[in-house]
Amino acid sequence: MSTDVREALQRVRGEVAKAVVGQERAVDGLLVALLAGGHALLEGVPGVGKTLLVRTLSETLSLDTKRVQFTPDLMPGDITGSLVYDSAAGEFEFREGPVFTNILLADEINRTPPKTQSALLEAMEERQVSADGVTRALPAPFLVAATMNPIEYEGTYTLPEAQLDRFLLKLVLELPSRDAEFEVLRRHAAGFSPRDLRAAGVRSALSAEELRRAQAEAAAVEVRSDVLAYIVDIARATRQSPSVRMGVSPRGATALMSASKAFAYLSGYQAVTPDHVQAMALPVLRHRLQLRPEAELEGVGADAILRSVLAQVQVPI
């Protein structure tokens, strides 16, 4: 690992901490998504800092960022772009939508209908947008960071399984501890404004070139055969759980490997260990499990099932 790149990644954590308190795991999760070239879904009740976290991370990177507030009347063209008639030239021209950026903040993604949600599928998987028979490549790197409120159901639409599967990680932002909440209030009392991150001292800490180098180094992290087998065993164990209707697919197992490599790199390791796999198992796999109705009625959640699987699968020595 390049020393300068590792120091830059640590600086990113420090810069984000100037505005966001007590969400270190979510910060690491977003960095893992960036390093692995994936996307992140952030779930949490209103007011825990989901949007602020993504905005602050964007501020620490020398990357273009756009935000879209997802609403029921949002159309696919509002995201991907549309053809606009140019009267001077007498022809239609394509006007790029907000998806043509490096970091797309999709706020409350579950408030828009499936038709509009599906407009992101090609962009998230293929890193391109097709319109009027022409395929246009998206900038690199490209990250969709989507937020979702888990407690409101009125005016929301369930994300399709195909859409969920495109997210490398699902990060759950919990309510802060008492000390963290006290620190939030102390900062606001001292004049902190989430609308003015520059005034809070947040500065760019990682250049686009450094990020590309970090992505290449993370992809080169070694994964031993026994660790690969461990990942496969975890995925297969989810399919055998009596509470699960559909377990983790091979794509999910590949996602767990990629995220584990990025997390190992972020932690300063040259090879993936079972500890890295265990740390990434819940955020990578929790949204890929389809539970049986009886399990949901009994209040059994995906996280509890995954913890049980991790406790049962033999760890390589």
Solvent accessible surface area in square Angstrom, and as a share of the most:
residue,aa,sasa,rsa
1,M,62,0.27
2,S,32,0.21
3,T,97,0.57
4,D,66,0.34
5,V,0,0.00
6,R,83,0.30
7,E,92,0.41
8,A,0,0.00
9,L,3,0.01
10,Q,68,0.30
11,R,115,0.42
12,V,0,0.00
13,R,67,0.25
14,G,38,0.36
15,E,25,0.11
16,V,1,0.00
17,A,50,0.39
18,K,81,0.34
19,A,6,0.05
20,V,13,0.07
21,V,28,0.16
22,G,36,0.35
23,Q,19,0.09
24,E,118,0.53
25,R,219,0.80
26,A,6,0.05
27,V,11,0.07
28,D,29,0.15
29,G,2,0.02
30,L,1,0.00
31,L,2,0.01
32,V,0,0.00
33,A,0,0.00
34,L,4,0.02
35,L,6,0.03
36,A,36,0.28
37,G,32,0.31
38,G,11,0.11
39,H,3,0.02
40,A,0,0.00
41,L,0,0.00
42,L,0,0.00
43,E,27,0.12
44,G,4,0.03
45,V,43,0.25
46,P,81,0.51
47,G,83,0.79
48,V,15,0.08
49,G,21,0.20
50,K,22,0.10
51,T,38,0.22
52,L,30,0.15
53,L,0,0.00
54,V,2,0.01
55,R,77,0.28
56,T,0,0.00
57,L,4,0.02
58,S,11,0.07
59,E,51,0.23
60,T,0,0.00
61,L,9,0.04
62,S,66,0.42
63,L,26,0.13
64,D,73,0.38
65,T,49,0.28
66,K,76,0.32
67,R,127,0.46
68,V,13,0.08
69,Q,67,0.30
70,F,0,0.00
71,T,48,0.28
72,P,75,0.47
73,D,114,0.59
74,L,26,0.13
75,M,105,0.47
76,P,32,0.20
77,G,29,0.28
78,D,72,0.37
79,I,0,0.00
80,T,21,0.12
81,G,9,0.09
82,S,54,0.35
83,L,71,0.35
84,V,46,0.27
85,Y,118,0.45
86,D,45,0.23
87,S,95,0.61
88,A,103,0.80
89,A,63,0.49
90,G,46,0.44
91,E,104,0.47
92,F,131,0.55
93,E,82,0.37
94,F,33,0.14
95,R,142,0.52
96,E,106,0.48
97,G,10,0.09
98,P,29,0.18
99,V,0,0.00
100,F,19,0.08
101,T,1,0.01
102,N,18,0.09
103,I,1,0.00
104,L,0,0.00
105,L,2,0.01
106,A,0,0.00
107,D,7,0.04
108,E,52,0.24
109,I,0,0.00
110,N,13,0.07
111,R,50,0.18
112,T,0,0.00
113,P,34,0.22
114,P,67,0.42
115,K,136,0.58
116,T,2,0.01
117,Q,0,0.00
118,S,52,0.34
119,A,19,0.15
120,L,0,0.00
121,L,43,0.21
122,E,54,0.24
123,A,0,0.00
124,M,3,0.01
125,E,76,0.34
126,E,101,0.45
127,R,77,0.28
128,Q,54,0.24
129,V,6,0.03
130,S,59,0.38
131,A,24,0.18
132,D,108,0.56
133,G,86,0.83
134,V,74,0.42
135,T,78,0.45
136,R,58,0.21
137,A,83,0.64
138,L,15,0.08
139,P,53,0.33
140,A,85,0.66
141,P,14,0.09
142,F,8,0.03
143,L,3,0.02
144,V,0,0.00
145,A,0,0.00
146,A,0,0.00
147,T,1,0.00
148,M,25,0.11
149,N,11,0.06
150,P,45,0.28
151,I,103,0.52
152,E,72,0.32
153,Y,173,0.66
154,E,160,0.72
155,G,41,0.39
156,T,30,0.18
157,Y,81,0.31
158,T,124,0.72
159,L,7,0.04
160,P,50,0.32
161,E,86,0.39
162,A,49,0.38
163,Q,0,0.00
164,L,26,0.13
165,D,31,0.16
166,R,53,0.19
167,F,0,0.00
168,L,16,0.08
169,L,0,0.00
170,K,33,0.14
171,L,12,0.06
172,V,56,0.32
173,L,5,0.02
174,E,117,0.52
175,L,129,0.64
176,P,41,0.26
177,S,73,0.47
178,R,196,0.72
179,D,109,0.56
180,A,13,0.10
181,E,89,0.40
182,F,131,0.55
183,E,41,0.19
184,V,46,0.27
185,L,114,0.57
186,R,120,0.44
187,R,52,0.19
188,H,88,0.39
189,A,93,0.72
190,A,82,0.64
191,G,60,0.58
192,F,33,0.14
193,S,36,0.23
194,P,38,0.24
195,R,202,0.74
196,D,67,0.35
197,L,10,0.05
198,R,119,0.43
199,A,83,0.64
200,A,31,0.24
201,G,22,0.22
202,V,0,0.00
203,R,112,0.41
204,S,60,0.39
205,A,12,0.09
206,L,2,0.01
207,S,44,0.29
208,A,25,0.19
209,E,97,0.44
210,E,32,0.14
211,L,2,0.01
212,R,115,0.42
213,R,84,0.31
214,A,0,0.00
215,Q,39,0.17
216,A,65,0.51
217,E,42,0.19
218,A,3,0.02
219,A,68,0.53
220,A,83,0.64
221,V,12,0.07
222,E,101,0.45
223,V,27,0.16
224,R,93,0.34
225,S,91,0.58
226,D,53,0.27
227,V,0,0.00
228,L,69,0.34
229,A,51,0.39
230,Y,3,0.01
231,I,5,0.03
232,V,73,0.42
233,D,68,0.35
234,I,0,0.00
235,A,3,0.02
236,R,126,0.46
237,A,25,0.19
238,T,0,0.00
239,R,102,0.37
240,Q,136,0.60
241,S,18,0.12
242,P,118,0.74
243,S,27,0.18
244,V,4,0.02
245,R,139,0.51
246,M,106,0.47
247,G,9,0.09
248,V,1,0.01
249,S,47,0.30
250,P,100,0.63
251,R,107,0.39
252,G,0,0.00
253,A,15,0.12
254,T,74,0.43
255,A,12,0.09
256,L,1,0.01
257,M,53,0.24
258,S,36,0.24
259,A,0,0.00
260,S,0,0.00
261,K,34,0.14
262,A,1,0.01
263,F,39,0.16
264,A,0,0.00
265,Y,3,0.01
266,L,1,0.01
267,S,40,0.26
268,G,34,0.33
269,Y,112,0.42
270,Q,120,0.53
271,A,24,0.19
272,V,0,0.00
273,T,37,0.21
274,P,18,0.12
275,D,101,0.52
276,H,8,0.04
277,V,0,0.00
278,Q,61,0.27
279,A,48,0.37
280,M,13,0.06
281,A,0,0.00
282,L,25,0.12
283,P,17,0.11
284,V,0,0.00
285,L,1,0.00
286,R,37,0.13
287,H,12,0.05
288,R,22,0.08
289,L,17,0.08
290,Q,27,0.12
291,L,26,0.13
292,R,94,0.34
293,P,84,0.53
294,E,95,0.43
295,A,3,0.03
296,E,106,0.47
297,L,159,0.79
298,E,134,0.60
299,G,65,0.63
300,V,47,0.27
301,G,33,0.32
302,A,20,0.15
303,D,37,0.19
304,A,53,0.41
305,I,10,0.05
306,L,1,0.00
307,R,142,0.52
308,S,48,0.31
309,V,8,0.05
310,L,29,0.15
311,A,88,0.68
312,Q,142,0.63
313,V,20,0.11
314,Q,157,0.70
315,V,59,0.34
316,P,29,0.18
317,I,205,1.04
